[in-house]
Amino acid sequence: MIKKTMKNGIEYTIEPCGKDRWDEACELAFRVFMKFEAKEYGQKGIDSFAEFLTSPGLEKLFKADRYKVYVAMLEGKIIGIVSLRSGNFLSLLFVDDRYHRQGIGSELLNTMREYLLNETDQTTLTVNASTYAIPFYSKHGFVATADKIYAQDGIIYTPMQMII
């Protein structure tokens, strides 16, 4: 558990997601997705994202410690989530909208970066960034690895990478 302080002075922690918190973490990711990204994707993209989050295979990977997930916690509730799959692929990064622009997303990203630096032999961190998230990732040193925007199963994204 790592103690952190938001820009507004409120303290929170970042810690590995407990196996009993999986559903709560996924609910946060879906709620934030619906508020900020869903309108760009349409129903096919919403269905694809929901299917990904509720996939028994993904939960099985998580419970077998093969899908790394950290959460930001405040007063016993998850207010942010970051996850890593396939070695160095940033799979989810969502922060409850009530806590946007408080540094939580940056700290979650830094936590995953530190994990890769200290626990793996990975030298890059990759992400398929939504249009909404591109400015955030760019600010943190990610660069687009393609000249175009991709769409797959209704999900629109730009592949990006950061050298860690």
C-alpha positions, 0 to 999 in steps of 0.5 A: 500500500502506497499513501498518496495525496491528491492535489486538493490535499485529500489522502488516498492509497494505491494498492494491489486490487484484492481478489474480492474487489474485482467486481467493484473495480470493473463497475468503476471502469464501466461507469467512467467509460460510459460517462466519458467514452461511450458516446464516441463508440456507439452500442457496438463499442459499449457492448464490446467493452462490457463483454471484455470487463465481464469476461470469465477469462479475464477474471480468471487471469486476474485471480491467477495473478496473471492480470496485474491490477492496482486500485486507488482507494479512498475511505474503503472505496475504489476511486481508480483502477489501472491494469496490465496484461500481456506483459506491458499492455496497459489495459484499463486506466480509469478514475472516478470522475469526482476525482479527475484532475487530482493526480490519481491517474498520473499516480496509477500510471506511475505505479504501473511504470514502477512495477514494470521497472522493478519487477519485469524486464519490460522497457516499454509500456503500450496502450490503445488510447481512446480519443478522450485519453490521448492528451493524458497519455501524451502528457505522460510521455506516450507517443502514437505508434501509428499514423491512423486511428483504428476501430475494432469491435466498435472500439476506436483507439490510437496505439501509443507507447512509452519507453520506461 
